[in-house]
Amino acid sequence: MTRMKSLLRYCIGSAVVLLAALCLVPTSASGQAREVPGGGGSYVPGPEQKAPPVKIVGGFENVHPIPTGGPAPRMSDGHVDLTGRWYPNAAGRMLQFAYPLDLSALRQFDPKATPEGPPSFKPGMEAKYKRPVPYGDCDQAGTPSTVLEQDAQHAPMELIGTPQRLVMLFEYPLDVRMVYFNRQHPKDPDPTFNGDTTAHWEGDTLVLDVIAIDERMRNFGGEGSGGWFPSDQEHIVERITRTSKNYLTYQITIDDPVVLAKPWKSAARTWTTAQDPHDEWGEVFCTLNQEPEEYKKITEQKAKTGGK
């Protein structure tokens, strides 16, 4: 059952309709959930019956924002300890839009109170830097997409903080970042999908400065943007603040003097620490269904050309 739950964690798209249909189940007078006659369709009580109370499978009607939990813990050097298993919502657990939920528990931010807005492109740059992803349907791990896309993917991240570095582990897409404190950017860093990161504290906020991001790494963010690709001059600033024991905010600013007319800033997105003491890391790996056929084509082509 644990493995089944892991496999179902990130079902989106057509599965949402199915999940939503399974959420509401009529109950008996005793409050026990019972199956709808026929295994589907709407439950319509007869003229002599009263509609039975509705029970939501999974108890999602009881999911609300968790309390702050008191002050944030601190490390031996006095700085806030960011260590924890964090979910991209206010409930401290895995949630998806298919569930009938309190939106204040589900959302990372209120778009009316803190709108993000779309990126502002320089003339002619939107058509050039918005293009289909070159790596298929699976999400690519890297900065800033791995964090920003969780507004839709809902996957947790795990942080391990020490006075010397911050380890950032993302369950989906599988990604690992090592952020070292008290270092400078090299003069000529090699581009990578997570970029080159330096870090410093501003009060209780850890500020990450990122450059040298591979130009194949799509930026995921911005209302209706659909994502866009960077130039080699993109510069990202991440601000992580643990505001209490249970809450953390994560805000990203993307500046690209080649592509953007002005920097794009995300809302301060809410993350909450896992409330289940048995909540543990689970591996989620995406692979494309068409890969076996592609490998078959490659093998056949090599056979025709003598291995070339």
VENSULBEL-V118718 format. One record per pair of residues at least 24 apart in sequence whose ideal C-beta (glycine too) atoms are under 10 Angstrom apart, sorted by the first residue. I is the first residue (numbers start at 1). J is the second residue. Records with the same first field share a line. If there is no record, write none. Layout:
I = J + J
This chain:
2 = 278 + 280 + 282
3 = 282
5 = 94 + 282
6 = 94 + 171 + 282 + 283 + 284
7 = 282 + 284
8 = 94 + 96
9 = 94 + 96 + 153 + 154 + 155 + 156 + 171 + 172 + 282 + 284
10 = 94 + 96 + 139 + 152 + 153 + 154 + 155 + 171 + 172 + 173 + 284 + 286
11 = 96 + 98
12 = 96 + 97 + 98 + 152 + 153 + 154
15 = 96 + 98
16 = 96 + 97 + 98 + 99
17 = 98
18 = 98
19 = 57 + 58 + 96 + 97 + 98 + 99
20 = 96 + 97 + 98 + 99 + 100
21 = 98
22 = 57 + 58 + 98
23 = 54 + 55 + 56 + 57 + 58 + 60 + 61 + 98 + 99 + 100 + 101
24 = 54 + 55 + 56 + 57 + 61 + 100
25 = 52 + 54 + 55 + 56 + 57
26 = 51 + 52 + 53 + 54 + 55
27 = 52 + 53 + 54 + 55 + 56
28 = 52 + 53 + 55
29 = 53
31 = 55
33 = 57
54 = 100
56 = 99 + 100 + 101
57 = 99
58 = 99 + 100
60 = 91 + 95 + 96 + 98 + 99 + 100 + 101 + 102 + 105 + 106
61 = 99 + 100 + 101 + 102
62 = 102
63 = 89 + 90 + 91 + 92 + 93 + 95 + 99 + 100 + 101 + 102 + 105 + 106
64 = 90 + 91 + 101 + 102 + 104 + 105
65 = 89 + 90 + 91 + 92 + 102 + 104 + 105 + 106 + 107 + 246 + 247 + 270 + 272
66 = 90 + 91 + 92 + 93 + 105 + 246 + 247 + 272 + 273 + 275
67 = 92 + 244 + 245 + 246 + 247
68 = 243 + 244 + 245 + 246 + 247 + 272
69 = 244 + 245 + 246 + 247 + 272 + 273 + 275
70 = 244 + 245 + 246
71 = 242 + 243 + 244 + 245
72 = 204 + 241 + 242 + 243 + 244 + 245 + 246 + 247 + 248
73 = 161 + 242 + 244 + 245
74 = 204 + 242
75 = 161 + 162 + 163
76 = 162 + 163
77 = 162 + 163 + 164 + 181 + 201
78 = 163 + 201
79 = 161 + 163 + 181 + 201 + 203 + 204 + 206 + 242
80 = 161 + 201 + 203 + 204 + 205 + 206 + 240 + 241 + 242 + 243 + 248
81 = 159 + 160 + 161 + 162 + 163 + 242 + 245
82 = 159 + 160 + 161 + 162 + 166 + 167 + 168 + 206 + 240 + 241 + 242 + 248
83 = 158 + 159 + 160 + 161 + 162 + 166 + 167 + 242 + 273
84 = 156 + 157 + 158 + 159 + 160 + 161 + 242 + 245 + 246 + 248 + 271 + 272 + 273 + 274
85 = 156 + 157 + 158 + 159 + 169 + 171 + 271 + 272 + 273 + 274 + 275 + 276 + 279 + 280 + 281
86 = 150 + 156 + 157 + 158 + 159 + 240 + 242 + 246 + 247 + 248 + 250 + 270 + 271 + 272 + 273 + 274
87 = 150 + 154 + 155 + 156 + 157 + 270 + 271 + 272 + 273 + 274 + 275 + 279
88 = 147 + 148 + 149 + 150 + 151 + 152 + 153 + 154 + 155 + 156 + 157 + 250 + 269 + 270 + 271 + 272
89 = 150 + 151 + 154 + 156 + 269 + 270 + 271 + 272
90 = 246 + 247 + 270 + 271 + 272
91 = 270 + 272 + 275
92 = 156 + 246 + 247 + 271 + 272 + 273 + 274 + 275 + 276 + 279
93 = 156 + 272 + 274 + 275 + 276 + 279
94 = 154 + 155 + 156 + 171 + 274 + 276 + 279 + 282
95 = 154
96 = 152 + 153 + 154
97 = 152 + 154
104 = 270
105 = 270 + 272
106 = 154
107 = 151 + 267 + 269 + 270
108 = 148 + 150 + 151 + 152 + 154 + 249 + 250 + 266 + 267 + 268 + 269 + 270 + 271 + 272
109 = 151 + 249 + 251 + 266 + 267 + 268 + 269 + 270
110 = 267 + 270
111 = 223 + 267
113 = 267
114 = 251 + 266 + 267 + 268 + 269
115 = 223 + 267
116 = 148 + 151 + 221 + 222 + 223 + 225 + 264 + 265 + 266 + 267 + 269
117 = 222 + 223 + 224 + 225 + 264 + 265 + 266 + 267
118 = 221 + 222 + 223 + 224 + 225 + 226 + 228 + 264
119 = 219 + 221 + 222 + 223 + 224 + 225 + 227 + 228 + 254 + 256 + 259 + 260 + 261 + 262 + 263 + 264 + 265
120 = 222 + 259 + 260 + 261 + 262 + 263 + 264
121 = 225 + 228 + 256 + 259 + 260 + 261 + 262 + 264
122 = 256 + 257 + 258 + 259 + 260 + 261 + 262
123 = 261
125 = 228 + 231 + 256 + 258 + 259 + 260 + 261
126 = 225 + 228 + 259 + 260
128 = 228 + 229 + 231 + 258 + 259
129 = 215 + 218 + 219 + 227 + 228 + 229 + 230 + 231 + 256 + 258 + 259 + 260
130 = 218 + 219 + 225 + 226 + 227 + 228 + 229 + 259
131 = 218 + 227 + 228 + 229
132 = 218
133 = 216 + 218 + 227 + 229
134 = 216 + 218 + 229
135 = 216 + 218 + 288
136 = 286 + 287 + 288 + 289 + 290 + 291 + 294
137 = 286 + 288 + 289 + 290
138 = 172 + 173 + 285 + 286 + 287 + 288 + 291
139 = 172 + 173 + 174 + 175 + 218 + 220 + 286
140 = 173 + 175 + 193 + 214 + 216 + 217 + 218 + 220 + 286
141 = 170 + 172 + 173 + 174 + 175 + 176 + 177 + 193 + 194 + 217 + 286
142 = 170 + 173 + 175 + 177 + 192 + 193 + 194 + 195 + 213 + 214 + 216 + 217 + 218 + 219 + 220
143 = 168 + 175 + 177 + 192 + 193 + 194 + 195 + 197 + 208 + 210 + 213 + 214 + 217 + 219 + 234 + 236 + 238 + 252 + 254
144 = 194 + 195 + 210 + 213 + 217 + 218 + 219 + 220 + 221 + 230 + 234 + 236 + 237 + 238 + 252 + 253 + 254 + 266
145 = 173 + 175 + 193 + 217 + 218 + 219 + 220 + 221 + 227
146 = 170 + 172 + 173 + 174 + 175 + 177 + 193 + 194 + 217 + 220
147 = 175 + 177 + 220 + 221 + 238 + 240 + 250 + 251 + 252 + 266 + 269 + 271
148 = 219 + 220 + 221 + 222 + 227 + 250 + 252 + 254 + 266 + 269
149 = 173 + 218 + 220 + 221 + 227
150 = 220 + 250 + 269 + 271
151 = 220 + 221 + 266 + 267 + 269
152 = 220
153 = 220 + 284
155 = 282 + 284
156 = 271 + 272 + 273 + 274 + 279 + 281 + 282 + 284
157 = 248 + 250 + 271
158 = 274 + 280 + 281
159 = 206 + 240 + 242 + 248 + 271 + 273
161 = 206 + 240 + 242
165 = 199
166 = 197 + 199 + 206 + 208 + 240
168 = 194 + 197 + 208 + 238 + 240
169 = 281
170 = 284
171 = 281 + 282 + 283 + 284
172 = 282 + 283 + 284 + 285 + 286
173 = 284 + 285 + 286
174 = 283 + 284 + 285 + 286
177 = 208 + 210
179 = 206 + 208 + 210 + 238 + 240
181 = 206
184 = 209
185 = 209 + 210 + 211 + 212
186 = 211 + 212
188 = 212
189 = 213
190 = 214
191 = 215 + 216 + 217 + 230 + 232 + 234
192 = 217
193 = 217
195 = 230 + 234 + 235 + 236
197 = 236 + 238
199 = 238 + 240
202 = 239 + 241
203 = 241
204 = 240 + 241 + 242 + 243
205 = 239 + 240 + 241 + 242 + 243 + 249 + 251
206 = 238 + 239 + 240 + 241 + 242
207 = 237 + 238 + 239 + 240 + 241
208 = 236 + 237 + 238 + 239 + 240 + 252
209 = 235 + 236 + 237 + 238
210 = 234 + 235 + 236 + 237 + 238 + 252 + 254
211 = 235 + 236
213 = 254 + 256
219 = 252 + 254 + 256 + 259 + 260 + 264
221 = 252 + 254 + 264 + 265 + 266 + 267 + 269
222 = 254 + 264 + 265 + 266
225 = 264
228 = 254 + 256 + 259 + 260 + 264
229 = 256 + 259
230 = 254 + 256 + 258 + 259 + 260
231 = 256 + 257 + 258 + 259 + 260
232 = 256 + 258
233 = 257 + 258 + 259
234 = 258 + 259 + 260
235 = 263
236 = 263
237 = 263 + 265
238 = 266
239 = 265 + 266 + 268
240 = 271
241 = 268
242 = 271 + 273
243 = 268 + 270
244 = 272 + 273
245 = 272 + 273
246 = 271 + 272 + 273 + 274 + 275
247 = 271 + 272 + 273
248 = 272 + 273
